[in-house]
Protein backbone atom coordinates (compact mmCIF):
# COMPACT_ATOMS: atom_id res chain seq x y z
CA UNK A 1 0.00 0.00 0.00
CA UNK A 2 1.11 3.54 -0.78
CA UNK A 3 0.39 6.93 0.74
CA UNK A 4 -2.35 8.59 -1.33
CA UNK A 5 -0.83 12.04 -0.83
CA UNK A 6 2.93 11.62 -1.43
CA UNK A 7 2.95 8.27 -3.24
CA UNK A 8 5.63 6.70 -1.02
CA UNK A 9 5.38 3.34 0.75
CA UNK A 10 2.82 3.82 3.54
CA UNK A 11 4.63 1.40 5.86
CA UNK A 12 7.90 3.35 5.77
CA UNK A 13 8.53 6.83 7.09
CA UNK A 14 6.29 9.25 8.94
CA UNK A 15 3.12 10.21 7.09
CA UNK A 16 1.61 12.39 9.84
CA UNK A 17 1.93 15.49 7.65
CA UNK A 18 0.26 13.64 4.78
CA UNK A 19 -2.62 12.58 7.03
CA UNK A 20 -3.10 16.15 8.26
CA UNK A 21 -3.06 17.53 4.70
CA UNK A 22 -5.52 14.88 3.51
CA UNK A 23 -8.18 16.31 5.81
CA UNK A 24 -8.32 19.32 3.48
CA UNK A 25 -7.09 17.92 0.14
CA UNK A 26 -8.15 15.09 -2.18
CA UNK A 27 -5.81 12.11 -2.73
CA UNK A 28 -3.18 12.54 -5.46
CA UNK A 29 -1.83 8.98 -5.80
CA UNK A 30 -3.62 5.63 -6.00
CA UNK A 31 -2.96 3.79 -2.73
CA UNK A 32 -2.96 0.42 -4.54
CA UNK A 33 -0.64 1.04 -7.50
CA UNK A 34 1.03 4.45 -6.83
CA UNK A 35 -0.18 5.92 -10.12
CA UNK A 36 -0.92 9.63 -10.20
CA UNK A 37 -4.69 10.07 -10.26
CA UNK A 38 -6.78 12.53 -12.24
CA UNK A 39 -8.42 14.76 -9.61
CA UNK A 40 -11.37 17.09 -10.06
CA UNK A 41 -12.45 19.39 -7.23
CA UNK A 42 -15.97 20.85 -7.25
CA UNK A 43 -17.80 22.91 -4.60
CA UNK A 44 -19.58 19.80 -3.30
CA UNK A 45 -16.50 17.55 -3.05
CA UNK A 46 -13.93 15.83 -5.25
CA UNK A 47 -13.39 12.83 -7.52
CA UNK A 48 -10.06 11.08 -8.06
CA UNK A 49 -9.68 8.53 -10.84
CA UNK A 50 -7.03 5.84 -11.31
CA UNK A 51 -6.92 4.25 -14.76
CA UNK A 52 -6.32 0.85 -13.15
CA UNK A 53 -8.49 0.93 -10.00
CA UNK A 54 -11.39 3.27 -10.76
CA UNK A 55 -12.82 6.35 -9.10
CA UNK A 56 -12.90 7.51 -5.48
CA UNK A 57 -15.18 10.33 -4.31
CA UNK A 58 -15.63 12.48 -1.24
N, C-alpha and C positions, 0 to 999 in steps of 0.2 A: 504494500500500500504506500501511496505517496501523499505528501501534503498538497492539498488542493489550492493553496495560495502560492507557495514558492516552488513546488514541483520536486522537492528533494525527498529522500526516503523518510517516511514519517516516524520510523523507529529509531532513527539516528538524529542526534542534535536536539536543540531546544526549539520548539515551535510555539512557545508561549506568545511571542509577538504575532505570529501568523494567526493564532486562535483569536487574539484580541482584534486584529484587523478584520477577520472574517465576520465579526459581529456587524460590521458596517459595509463590507464589500462582498460582491459575489465571488465564487470560486474562479480561479484562472486556469488551473490544471486539472485534468481528470485524475481522480485518486486511484483509479485502477490501472491506467496505462501511461500516465505522465504526459499525455499529449496536451498541447495548448488547446483550450476550448474557445469556441466562438461565444462571446457573451453579449447579451443585449439587456440594457437596463431601461426600464420604463417606470413611470411614477407609481405603479402599483406593485412593483417587484422586479425580478430579473429572471432570465433564462440563460442557461449555459449548456452548449451542445458539444458533445464529443462525437467524432465521426464513427468511432468504434463502439461506444457504449451508450449512446443516446443522449437525451435531454434531461437536465435537472432544473427545477424551478423553485422560486421562493414562495 
